[in-house]
Amino acid sequence: MSEGYLNPGLPKPVPAADGLDAPFWEAAAEGRLVMQHCQSCGGWQWGPEWICHHCFSTDVAFEEMPLEGRIYSFERVWHPVHPALKDQGAYLVVLVEFPDQGNVRIVGNLLGDPEQEVEIGASVRAVFEHHQDEDPAYTLIHWEPV
């Protein structure tokens, strides 16, 4: 993407101080999507934790995910949730599910017309919005209909 989807002035996403989610942000900067996968029970999870959400093992590792998922749920946001969005108008937020990875889900913006028809179960593809000239540099992951 050449320009940002949302108005400038929003807080920049950076890895947590403890480094737990750093592999996620590093992969995003490379145009890849990763989530945690338990090496003991095979469960997938998001958000990152030091232990598996399923079996409580500490043997979790970030592994690559497909760049396509399906819409599990969505919200058309009209009310600005941050002062930088006061003139933004509506935008769409989707909960994207990955059926082949234990139905793990992640939230992101749906690109395109904010008043477009959104269908539960529709396929979407990750779109990476890079901000490499920012300090610190960061990448956002949005979704577009397939």
Backbone as ProteinMPNN parsed JSONL, in Angstrom:
{"seq_chain_A": "MSEGYLNPGLPKPVPAADGLDAPFWEAAAEGRLVMQHCQSCGGWQWGPEWICHHCFSTDVAFEEMPLEGRIYSFERVWHPVHPALKDQGAYLVVLVEFPDQGNVRIVGNLLGDPEQEVEIGASVRAVFEHHQDEDPAYTLIHWEPV", "coords_chain_A": {"N_chain_A": [[0.836, -1.177, 0.0], [0.475, 2.234, -0.752], [-0.307, 4.513, 0.681], [-1.591, 5.304, 3.963], [-4.344, 3.5, 5.373], [-5.994, 4.379, 7.453], [-6.52, 7.551, 9.124], [-3.645, 9.666, 9.764], [-1.8, 9.903, 12.907], [-2.555, 8.052, 14.749], [-1.628, 5.813, 17.446], [1.52, 4.167, 17.073], [1.985, 0.781, 16.284], [4.04, -1.292, 18.148], [6.428, -3.828, 19.079], [5.773, -5.587, 22.14], [7.201, -4.738, 25.325], [8.316, -6.962, 26.573], [9.02, -8.537, 24.466], [7.555, -10.666, 23.51], [5.707, -10.662, 21.325], [7.318, -9.898, 19.219], [8.263, -11.584, 17.026], [5.947, -11.692, 15.44], [5.609, -9.028, 14.495], [8.03, -8.701, 13.139], [7.777, -10.603, 11.09], [5.543, -9.52, 9.76], [6.677, -7.196, 8.713], [8.137, -8.325, 6.724], [6.21, -9.135, 5.006], [4.816, -11.389, 5.741], [2.628, -13.583, 7.581], [2.392, -14.668, 10.85], [1.589, -16.887, 13.548], [1.222, -18.185, 16.889], [2.003, -21.605, 17.479], [1.445, -24.554, 19.135], [3.87, -26.84, 20.05], [3.496, -29.114, 21.469], [0.706, -29.93, 21.674], [-0.356, -29.157, 19.257], [-2.095, -27.048, 18.96], [-3.266, -23.871, 17.735], [-2.836, -20.355, 18.295], [-3.881, -16.981, 19.024], [-3.967, -13.969, 20.766], [-0.418, -13.705, 21.281], [1.106, -15.675, 23.815], [2.906, -16.823, 26.718], [2.414, -19.413, 27.29], [0.643, -22.31, 26.056], [-2.72, -21.936, 25.038], [-4.35, -24.126, 25.061], [-3.218, -26.555, 26.17], [-1.475, -25.728, 28.091], [1.259, -25.972, 27.815], [4.654, -24.834, 27.594], [5.901, -24.894, 25.233], [5.678, -23.284, 22.731], [5.68, -21.869, 19.46], [6.274, -19.433, 16.914], [4.735, -19.758, 13.797], [4.423, -19.829, 10.24], [1.512, -18.583, 8.634], [-1.277, -19.029, 6.349], [-1.931, -16.515, 3.844], [-4.517, -16.06, 3.322], [-7.797, -16.067, 4.603], [-11.01, -16.452, 6.183], [-13.956, -14.454, 6.628], [-15.113, -14.256, 9.827], [-16.569, -12.658, 11.522], [-17.751, -9.221, 11.684], [-17.517, -5.616, 12.024], [-18.943, -2.526, 11.413], [-17.558, 0.45, 11.854], [-18.561, 3.471, 13.093], [-18.336, 5.412, 15.013], [-15.756, 7.47, 16.156], [-12.909, 6.004, 17.564], [-10.624, 7.06, 18.455], [-9.021, 10.236, 18.776], [-7.679, 10.943, 16.36], [-9.224, 9.795, 14.435], [-11.506, 11.266, 14.106], [-12.514, 12.554, 11.818], [-12.636, 10.519, 10.043], [-14.8, 8.932, 9.225], [-16.854, 6.106, 8.436], [-15.418, 2.813, 8.89], [-14.384, -0.556, 8.243], [-14.048, -3.357, 10.348], [-12.767, -6.564, 10.599], [-13.04, -9.933, 11.774], [-10.934, -12.401, 11.199], [-10.799, -15.756, 10.274], [-9.0, -18.866, 10.353], [-9.468, -21.78, 9.029], [-7.887, -24.145, 8.649], [-6.014, -23.998, 10.591], [-6.89, -24.657, 13.162], [-9.06, -22.953, 13.468], [-8.177, -20.506, 14.444], [-8.231, -16.983, 15.097], [-7.918, -13.559, 13.942], [-7.922, -9.997, 14.217], [-8.58, -7.259, 11.985], [-8.518, -4.438, 9.671], [-10.917, -4.112, 7.031], [-10.335, -3.514, 3.733], [-11.413, -1.143, 1.227], [-14.626, 0.073, 0.098], [-16.255, 1.526, 2.796], [-18.925, 1.075, 3.171], [-19.52, -1.212, 1.885], [-21.059, -4.385, 1.089], [-20.758, -6.987, 3.39], [-19.933, -10.312, 3.746], [-20.388, -12.993, 5.894], [-18.082, -15.597, 6.17], [-16.897, -15.111, 3.743], [-14.015, -15.084, 1.622], [-10.867, -13.611, 2.371], [-7.833, -11.735, 1.879], [-4.588, -11.088, 3.168], [-3.164, -7.836, 3.389], [-0.352, -5.875, 3.381], [0.602, -2.993, 5.013], [3.177, -0.993, 4.878], [5.302, 1.023, 6.861], [8.024, 2.112, 6.657], [9.585, 4.371, 6.767], [9.024, 5.6, 9.082], [9.672, 6.303, 12.582], [9.558, 4.465, 15.345], [9.93, 2.061, 12.628], [7.126, 0.346, 11.201], [4.597, -2.142, 10.416], [1.337, -2.617, 9.232], [-1.354, -4.971, 9.175], [-3.861, -5.47, 6.96], [-7.032, -6.419, 5.465], [-8.376, -7.693, 2.405], [-11.113, -8.292, 0.2], [-11.24, -11.436, -1.54]], "CA_chain_A": [[0.0, 0.0, 0.0], [1.288, 3.431, -0.835], [-0.674, 5.443, 1.738], [-2.268, 4.643, 5.056], [-5.784, 3.276, 5.293], [-6.624, 5.23, 8.453], [-5.907, 8.867, 9.288], [-2.408, 9.713, 10.564], [-1.955, 10.348, 14.284], [-2.847, 6.925, 15.636], [-0.412, 5.243, 18.047], [2.231, 3.203, 16.233], [2.123, -0.522, 16.935], [5.418, -1.737, 18.344], [6.47, -5.036, 19.899], [5.676, -5.429, 23.593], [8.499, -4.587, 25.989], [8.86, -8.282, 26.909], [9.462, -9.193, 23.238], [6.752, -11.847, 23.184], [5.094, -10.587, 20.0], [8.29, -9.398, 18.236], [8.274, -12.369, 15.783], [4.778, -11.317, 14.636], [5.893, -7.75, 13.832], [9.139, -8.921, 12.21], [7.22, -11.298, 9.932], [4.692, -8.568, 9.038], [7.566, -6.308, 7.959], [8.593, -9.114, 5.574], [5.045, -9.535, 4.213], [4.384, -12.727, 6.16], [1.75, -13.649, 8.743], [2.726, -15.78, 11.737], [0.901, -16.994, 14.832], [1.818, -19.224, 17.722], [1.579, -22.99, 17.299], [1.973, -25.376, 20.222], [4.62, -28.007, 19.594], [3.062, -30.274, 22.251], [-0.643, -30.397, 21.349], [-0.72, -28.768, 17.904], [-3.055, -25.945, 18.947], [-2.873, -22.55, 17.256], [-3.404, -19.313, 19.151], [-3.633, -15.548, 18.881], [-2.696, -13.349, 20.778], [0.739, -14.425, 21.812], [1.214, -15.958, 25.254], [4.078, -17.641, 27.056], [1.967, -20.807, 27.383], [-0.413, -22.718, 25.135], [-4.084, -21.737, 25.536], [-5.06, -25.398, 25.053], [-2.659, -27.587, 27.05], [-0.619, -25.037, 29.06], [2.672, -26.216, 27.55], [5.445, -23.638, 27.272], [6.568, -25.19, 23.969], [4.955, -22.627, 21.645], [6.575, -21.22, 18.499], [5.596, -18.742, 15.819], [4.829, -20.447, 12.514], [3.782, -19.094, 9.149], [0.093, -18.802, 8.354], [-1.643, -18.628, 4.987], [-2.312, -15.109, 3.734], [-5.951, -16.011, 3.081], [-8.684, -16.623, 5.618], [-12.412, -16.138, 5.878], [-14.56, -13.543, 7.596], [-15.908, -14.904, 10.874], [-17.459, -11.621, 12.025], [-17.295, -7.889, 11.292], [-18.157, -4.445, 12.624], [-18.805, -1.271, 10.673], [-17.295, 1.408, 12.922], [-18.959, 4.835, 12.746], [-17.93, 6.306, 16.096], [-14.288, 7.489, 16.249], [-12.382, 5.407, 18.795], [-9.399, 7.787, 18.765], [-9.155, 11.584, 18.208], [-7.182, 11.008, 14.981], [-10.237, 9.253, 13.532], [-12.745, 12.043, 14.212], [-13.009, 12.88, 10.485], [-12.401, 9.355, 9.192], [-16.007, 8.304, 8.701], [-16.946, 4.676, 8.748], [-14.448, 1.845, 8.392], [-14.786, -1.922, 8.57], [-13.136, -4.211, 11.094], [-13.162, -7.962, 10.427], [-12.41, -11.01, 12.529], [-10.576, -13.358, 10.16], [-10.604, -17.108, 10.813], [-8.176, -19.769, 9.549], [-10.011, -23.117, 9.31], [-6.877, -25.207, 8.672], [-5.141, -23.774, 11.743], [-7.693, -24.755, 14.374], [-10.007, -21.827, 13.515], [-7.612, -19.343, 15.128], [-8.764, -15.754, 14.505], [-7.195, -12.315, 14.147], [-8.705, -8.813, 13.841], [-7.935, -6.277, 11.121], [-9.404, -3.602, 8.867], [-11.274, -4.588, 5.699], [-10.115, -2.431, 2.782], [-12.465, -0.915, 0.244], [-15.743, 0.939, 0.463], [-16.701, 1.201, 4.151], [-20.338, 0.692, 3.168], [-19.676, -2.414, 1.072], [-21.71, -5.545, 1.675], [-19.783, -7.913, 3.961], [-20.558, -11.623, 3.897], [-19.73, -13.935, 6.802], [-17.558, -16.745, 5.441], [-16.215, -14.69, 2.518], [-12.551, -15.164, 1.643], [-10.105, -12.369, 2.393], [-6.383, -11.895, 1.757], [-3.806, -10.099, 3.913], [-2.494, -6.746, 2.68], [0.608, -5.304, 4.319], [0.814, -1.548, 4.89], [4.493, -0.759, 5.465], [5.693, 2.385, 7.234], [9.45, 1.933, 6.915], [10.225, 5.669, 6.99], [8.628, 6.075, 10.417], [10.58, 5.928, 13.673], [10.1, 3.241, 14.734], [9.239, 1.505, 11.462], [6.114, -0.65, 11.556], [3.748, -2.637, 9.34], [-0.016, -2.997, 9.621], [-1.95, -6.011, 8.335], [-5.263, -5.255, 6.644], [-7.629, -7.521, 4.694], [-9.144, -7.311, 1.235], [-11.889, -9.424, -0.339], [-10.583, -12.212, -2.599]], "C_chain_A": [[0.882, 1.242, 0.0], [0.947, 4.448, 0.242], [-1.467, 4.701, 2.796], [-3.759, 4.553, 4.864], [-6.533, 4.195, 6.248], [-5.862, 6.54, 8.577], [-4.6, 8.782, 10.069], [-2.704, 10.191, 11.984], [-2.311, 9.25, 15.256], [-1.548, 6.424, 16.269], [0.206, 4.197, 17.112], [2.332, 1.871, 16.969], [3.594, -0.928, 16.999], [5.39, -3.013, 19.177], [6.381, -4.697, 21.389], [7.076, -5.4, 24.204], [9.137, -5.938, 26.305], [9.295, -9.076, 25.685], [8.608, -10.347, 22.778], [6.198, -11.809, 21.764], [6.045, -10.077, 18.911], [8.319, -10.247, 16.956], [7.09, -12.039, 14.86], [5.082, -10.056, 13.833], [7.036, -7.883, 12.831], [8.642, -9.611, 10.937], [6.358, -10.35, 9.103], [5.547, -7.636, 8.182], [8.102, -6.994, 6.703], [7.435, -9.564, 4.692], [4.567, -10.942, 4.511], [3.483, -12.599, 7.383], [2.141, -14.872, 9.556], [1.843, -15.716, 12.986], [1.538, -18.132, 15.608], [1.152, -20.576, 17.49], [2.236, -23.824, 18.389], [2.636, -26.624, 19.652], [4.215, -29.271, 20.34], [1.711, -30.815, 21.795], [-1.102, -30.026, 19.947], [-1.711, -27.628, 17.816], [-2.445, -24.66, 18.423], [-3.484, -21.51, 18.166], [-2.99, -17.919, 18.72], [-4.485, -14.888, 19.932], [-1.629, -14.192, 21.456], [0.707, -14.539, 23.337], [2.463, -16.792, 25.482], [3.713, -19.114, 27.148], [0.855, -21.058, 26.373], [-1.779, -22.513, 25.789], [-4.823, -23.059, 25.718], [-4.547, -26.378, 26.11], [-1.712, -27.036, 28.111], [0.868, -25.368, 28.938], [3.369, -24.881, 27.297], [6.157, -23.801, 25.927], [5.754, -24.622, 22.79], [5.958, -21.887, 20.766], [5.74, -20.516, 17.439], [5.836, -19.515, 14.534], [4.021, -19.679, 11.482], [2.347, -19.563, 8.926], [-0.164, -18.512, 6.884], [-2.045, -17.151, 4.984], [-3.786, -14.949, 3.402], [-6.691, -16.687, 4.215], [-10.111, -16.311, 5.22], [-12.98, -15.259, 6.989], [-15.446, -14.335, 8.553], [-16.962, -13.931, 11.408], [-16.922, -10.269, 11.553], [-18.059, -6.83, 12.055], [-17.891, -3.249, 11.724], [-18.715, -0.178, 11.738], [-17.635, 2.817, 12.42], [-18.45, 5.835, 13.776], [-16.403, 6.303, 16.199], [-13.813, 6.967, 17.607], [-11.079, 6.062, 19.231], [-9.555, 9.175, 18.144], [-8.679, 11.71, 16.753], [-8.222, 10.531, 13.971], [-11.516, 10.085, 13.485], [-13.33, 12.423, 12.858], [-12.909, 11.7, 9.518], [-13.686, 8.854, 8.539], [-16.002, 6.835, 9.066], [-15.723, 3.917, 8.235], [-14.88, 0.48, 8.889], [-13.677, -2.668, 9.292], [-13.657, -5.643, 10.948], [-12.39, -8.861, 11.386], [-12.201, -12.124, 11.519], [-10.205, -14.69, 10.808], [-9.814, -17.957, 9.814], [-8.584, -21.207, 9.854], [-8.966, -24.211, 9.425], [-5.872, -25.06, 9.804], [-5.988, -23.701, 13.01], [-8.687, -23.617, 14.562], [-9.501, -20.649, 14.331], [-8.052, -18.093, 14.371], [-7.904, -14.551, 14.86], [-8.052, -11.163, 13.609], [-7.895, -7.922, 12.91], [-8.969, -5.46, 10.37], [-9.683, -4.276, 7.534], [-11.172, -3.398, 4.749], [-11.287, -2.311, 1.814], [-13.528, 0.012, 0.794], [-16.25, 0.569, 1.86], [-18.185, 0.824, 4.238], [-20.597, -0.532, 2.297], [-20.423, -3.502, 1.832], [-20.625, -6.495, 2.175], [-20.503, -9.228, 4.237], [-19.74, -12.489, 4.85], [-19.318, -15.161, 5.994], [-16.833, -16.386, 4.161], [-14.698, -14.766, 2.695], [-11.934, -13.782, 1.584], [-8.615, -12.699, 2.355], [-5.69, -10.77, 2.521], [-3.156, -9.096, 2.965], [-1.608, -6.053, 3.708], [0.841, -3.827, 4.012], [2.11, -1.213, 5.636], [4.729, 0.732, 5.718], [7.167, 2.355, 7.626], [10.173, 3.246, 7.187], [9.873, 6.265, 8.345], [9.686, 5.661, 11.44], [9.75, 5.701, 14.929], [9.283, 2.816, 13.515], [8.219, 0.476, 11.941], [5.335, -1.039, 10.308], [2.397, -3.01, 9.934], [-0.503, -4.095, 8.674], [-3.431, -5.7, 8.204], [-5.75, -6.458, 5.837], [-8.387, -6.951, 3.515], [-9.924, -8.531, 0.755], [-11.114, -10.115, -1.46], [-11.511, -12.243, -3.8]], "O_chain_A": [[1.911, 1.286, 0.675], [1.831, 5.184, 0.683], [-1.957, 3.598, 2.556], [-4.37, 5.434, 4.257], [-7.585, 4.73, 5.899], [-4.699, 6.631, 8.183], [-4.455, 7.925, 10.941], [-3.738, 10.811, 12.232], [-2.365, 9.483, 16.464], [-0.477, 6.595, 15.687], [-0.506, 3.443, 16.448], [2.717, 1.83, 18.137], [4.296, -0.898, 15.988], [4.427, -3.253, 19.906], [6.857, -3.652, 21.832], [8.015, -5.974, 23.654], [10.362, -6.057, 26.307], [9.87, -10.156, 25.819], [8.903, -10.957, 21.75], [6.218, -12.825, 21.069], [5.608, -9.848, 17.783], [8.393, -9.671, 15.871], [7.222, -12.102, 13.638], [4.841, -10.015, 12.626], [7.013, -7.242, 11.781], [9.044, -9.243, 9.833], [6.431, -10.367, 7.874], [5.178, -7.322, 7.05], [8.475, -6.329, 5.737], [7.648, -10.3, 3.728], [3.989, -11.61, 3.654], [3.569, -11.623, 8.128], [2.214, -15.981, 9.026], [1.415, -14.645, 13.415], [2.292, -18.936, 15.06], [-0.063, -20.683, 17.33], [3.457, -23.798, 18.543], [2.035, -27.363, 18.873], [4.541, -30.377, 19.909], [1.573, -32.014, 21.554], [-2.128, -30.524, 19.485], [-2.134, -27.265, 16.719], [-1.264, -24.387, 18.634], [-4.541, -21.746, 18.753], [-1.923, -17.703, 18.145], [-5.67, -15.213, 20.01], [-1.892, -15.213, 22.092], [0.325, -13.602, 24.039], [3.006, -17.39, 24.553], [4.59, -19.975, 27.091], [0.209, -20.124, 25.899], [-1.976, -22.869, 26.95], [-5.814, -23.117, 26.446], [-5.334, -26.963, 26.856], [-1.201, -27.79, 28.939], [1.648, -25.08, 29.846], [2.748, -23.92, 26.842], [6.935, -22.933, 25.531], [5.22, -25.368, 21.97], [6.951, -21.348, 21.253], [4.637, -20.952, 17.109], [6.966, -19.882, 14.211], [3.066, -18.974, 11.81], [2.024, -20.747, 9.015], [0.631, -17.83, 6.237], [-2.452, -16.611, 6.013], [-4.262, -13.829, 3.22], [-6.278, -17.731, 4.721], [-10.391, -15.953, 4.076], [-12.538, -15.317, 8.137], [-16.4, -14.995, 8.141], [-18.092, -14.32, 11.706], [-15.788, -10.173, 11.084], [-19.103, -7.097, 12.651], [-16.754, -2.995, 11.326], [-19.689, 0.085, 12.443], [-17.06, 3.29, 11.439], [-18.165, 6.984, 13.438], [-15.807, 5.232, 16.319], [-14.259, 7.43, 18.657], [-10.492, 5.681, 20.244], [-10.164, 9.293, 17.081], [-9.23, 12.509, 15.996], [-8.114, 10.83, 12.782], [-12.506, 9.661, 12.889], [-14.544, 12.599, 12.755], [-13.078, 11.869, 8.311], [-13.651, 8.394, 7.397], [-15.225, 6.393, 9.912], [-15.08, 4.329, 7.27], [-15.651, 0.371, 9.842], [-12.513, -2.615, 8.895], [-14.843, -5.901, 11.149], [-11.248, -8.583, 11.752], [-13.162, -12.725, 11.037], [-9.416, -14.748, 11.752], [-9.939, -17.794, 8.6], [-8.105, -21.795, 10.824], [-9.136, -25.129, 10.227], [-4.982, -25.896, 9.963], [-5.823, -22.795, 13.827], [-9.112, -23.343, 15.684], [-10.298, -19.872, 14.856], [-8.228, -18.13, 13.153], [-7.255, -14.509, 15.905], [-8.814, -11.34, 12.658], [-6.673, -7.837, 13.028], [-10.163, -5.757, 10.427], [-8.808, -4.93, 6.967], [-11.849, -2.388, 4.942], [-12.048, -3.258, 1.613], [-13.344, 0.653, 1.829], [-16.635, -0.578, 2.09], [-18.641, 0.313, 5.261], [-21.747, -0.857, 2.001], [-20.417, -3.534, 3.063], [-19.67, -6.776, 1.45], [-21.551, -9.251, 4.882], [-18.544, -12.695, 4.641], [-20.113, -15.7, 5.225], [-16.212, -17.251, 3.543], [-14.175, -14.538, 3.786], [-12.398, -12.901, 0.859], [-8.192, -13.788, 2.743], [-6.157, -9.631, 2.516], [-2.668, -9.452, 1.892], [-2.074, -5.686, 4.787], [1.226, -3.461, 2.902], [2.135, -1.158, 6.865], [4.394, 1.579, 4.89], [7.511, 2.551, 8.791], [11.257, 3.245, 7.771], [10.379, 7.327, 8.708], [10.496, 4.771, 11.18], [9.279, 6.669, 15.525], [8.108, 3.161, 13.383], [8.422, -0.183, 12.96], [5.4, -0.364, 9.281], [2.317, -3.633, 10.993], [-0.107, -4.138, 7.51], [-4.165, -5.667, 9.192], [-4.993, -7.389, 5.563], [-8.968, -5.869, 3.598], [-9.459, -9.664, 0.883], [-10.416, -9.461, -2.235], [-11.177, -12.841, -4.823]]}, "name": "protein", "num_of_chains": 1, "seq": "MSEGYLNPGLPKPVPAADGLDAPFWEAAAEGRLVMQHCQSCGGWQWGPEWICHHCFSTDVAFEEMPLEGRIYSFERVWHPVHPALKDQGAYLVVLVEFPDQGNVRIVGNLLGDPEQEVEIGASVRAVFEHHQDEDPAYTLIHWEPV"}
